[in-house]
Amino acid sequence: MVREARPKVGRKARTKQGLVPTLTEFQAGMLEHKPYRGSHGAGAKRNGTNDRNGERKRKRADGDRESKYLNSKKTAGKAEKVDFVERSSVKKAKAAGDDDFYDFGDDDEQNGAASDSDSSPVDDVYDSGEDEDEEGKPIFSDDEGDTDLLESANMQGLKKAFKTVGEKDDDKEEDEEEVDDDEEEEEEVDDDEEEEDGEEDEFEFEDNDSDGLVEGSDGASDLNDSDVADEFDLEDDDDEEGEPGSDEEDVEINVDSKTTSILPSGQELEASSSIAPDIHLSRTRIQEILNVLDDFKKLAEAGRSRSEYVTQLIADIANYYGYTEFLAGKLFELFSPREALEFFEANEVPRPITIRTNTLKTRRRNLAQALVNRGVNLKPIGNWTKVGLQIFDSQVPIGATPEYLAGHYIIQAASSFLPCIALAPQEGERVLDMAAAPGGKTTYLSALMKNTGCVFANDANKARTKSLIANIHRLGCTNTVVCHYDAQEFPRVIGGFDRVLLDAPCSGTGVIAKDASVKTSRNEKDFIDLPFLQKKLLLAAIDSVDANSKTGGYIVYSTCSVTVDENEAVVDYALRKRPDVKLVDTGLVFGVPGFTSFRGKEFNQKLNLTRRYYPHTYNVDGFFVAKFKKMKKKEVKKEETGEDKKKQKKKETEDEEEELTL
Amino acid sequence: MRPLTEDETKTVFEKLANYIGRNITHLIDRPDDPHVFRLQKDRVYYMSEKVMRFATSVGRPELMSLGVCLGKFTKTGKFRLHVTAVDILAQYARFKVWIKPNGEMSYLYGNNVLKAHVGKMSDDIPEHTGVVVFAMNDIPLGFGVTAKSTTEARRLDPTGIVVFRQGDIGEYLREEDTLFT
């Protein structure tokens, strides 16, 4: 797929896209058009041809899979046949009824022709061909010649196909051959296609689960093809009939119950790369591929590897949700396929608005009461925080109430409470916040320390310190010093802190719901540059801490990103580079443990003490928190003697390698 | 960052005394936790001595703010109080005016206090004296100077101005770009 061609459309746009009519709609359309028989006939014809064109495309590309379909037909064909009979008889009755109604009678020729196209789908598999030629005559004169061509070509194709099958297969197969051996089949296919359209629509609306898989997926792939074909062939579809073997392929696919071809072939990919990819289709295919991946052995197409499915799934996710394929792949690999989809889905939904009570000025109960009086609907966030409130709706702007201006609360994502809670600063300590703006965490730290001690709030961006200072003053934090250094300079400016909070600059993959530009703006380089910066900052943070602090000596590293490169890899690096720090429990009551190994990379086993947060599990922004303790020299020695010397040597060599790569 | 000169101290204290009168001594004499005034880029900050000591390590160009910003010196050498000082003023205020809930928003949008909006006010406030404006639930909203003394204000018609606004907490939103740097 060509990235540039991808339209930047979200899920919402889906509804604007034309949906295929449901079966009932379709029939209603039939009735409407009935008086103009000619046009209806043409319409029906066109539908059929489009579908067939699509099929043909796939057919061409999937030529090698043909024999497999034939094989599978053998088993499923018989059961399906009954269905066809029933279906077609119903249709026949309907068609007859319609004829009665709308029979104008004067125009025999047209009538006959029209009823042909109406009733042609009706024809049974078994009563093949007595007056096939006349009946099958289309209304348009162009097609008459084509029909012959088509017929002969079809016959050829069939013969070819069955030859190959016949070689392998037994008597049963031959029986079917006789049955199928006709032009009839083409009509049958048309019929089937119509039915299928209805079905797949239901599938679409119901958002079917696995039991709808077989039919739905068939329909969807048909839809896919016909859609693609539609774009090109609307005008000249009549000329394009008569593809050898294309029709019987249809039957095979519809009959086939197990091995569905969800994945597009190479040629389809080529075709779809030239036009804008269809989100609608991507959506369907995502579900189907997920179903296949759930039970890969059973549902997968033979000859297709799991990675093919995954690649296609990632491409579809990227297309459907508007990510670059790179980023979609990056995020996808963090989860199991189903969870990944939940994650992507959660990124489309905004997180609830949350506020933090400023305990320096008020209490949560009083604040809640005051806001309720202003017409705000709220409730406490959860058991894990005593200062958070979640806002459901509000009659007043929540960022401009007198309480807000008086600094009784600050609008702050629930996830950014976590690093402060983890850091747990004590009264009278000296704390550094290395990347502080806009001050949500800084003011929380200050509030936790009850305005005692000293909080250094640093931000590298001078423009952003404005909002930082504004928030600090509004919330009445008097123990802060605001500066704008590059945080890497930190131990040199002033060191010896009791605690350091590093909420590192990151790719923001956890807050895509807040800032959707991440979807397209992040590239591979970002995931090399940012971890590089984060590693440097984390080392600076560790160096800024006083190991001999009586109460502290802690470092908290957090990012609002979910990728491993920016989280576990950085923490692991710091553990290797600074043997005097160790990971300790974050003290947070919830969260998923961090990865101790990821895609072949082995991290320090202690990394299970770090915590990850995902939008789809806790309805907070994607987040990562790690807490370090800097040990005194004595403690370091103890730890070292405990460790294996060989291991250390290995580590050292690794370190050197790391330095080289850096 | 440097201590205030004598002149500067005088101007600042005169201004503060306008609102908190003799209570100014409470700002300076805090034996348990000594506080100091410091000047940094035209702005006067008030902070604990401990914080000040730590902040000496930070270079002058990089130091953006420390403690509480009281206000700034204008180019002509006058001192102008900022709304960031309202917490300190409210704590030691001599004269107070409380405004009713229906007048809160009007005041926070930068309007003067009208008679109709005054819920209550301290007795015997003289004319042209600094007052701190509160909401009825004792949230400090800003400060200003009285247009009329308390007794005169009683006779005022409802649309008459009681307090000229000088600073209000709505400035956190309105003046964010200019207020802090």
Interface residues (C-beta under 8 A of the other chain):
Chain A: A370 G399 A400 P402 E403 L405 A406 G407 H408 R430 G453 C454 F456 K462 T465 K466 S467 L468 I469 A470 I472 H473 R474 G476 T478 N479 T480 V481 V482 C483 H484 Y485 V493 I494
Chain B: M47 S48 K50 V51 F54 A55 S57 V58 G59 E62 L63 M64 S65 L66 G67 V68 C69 T84 D87 E104 M105 L108 A135 N137 I139 P140 L141 I169 G170 Y172 L173 E176 D177 L179 F180 T181
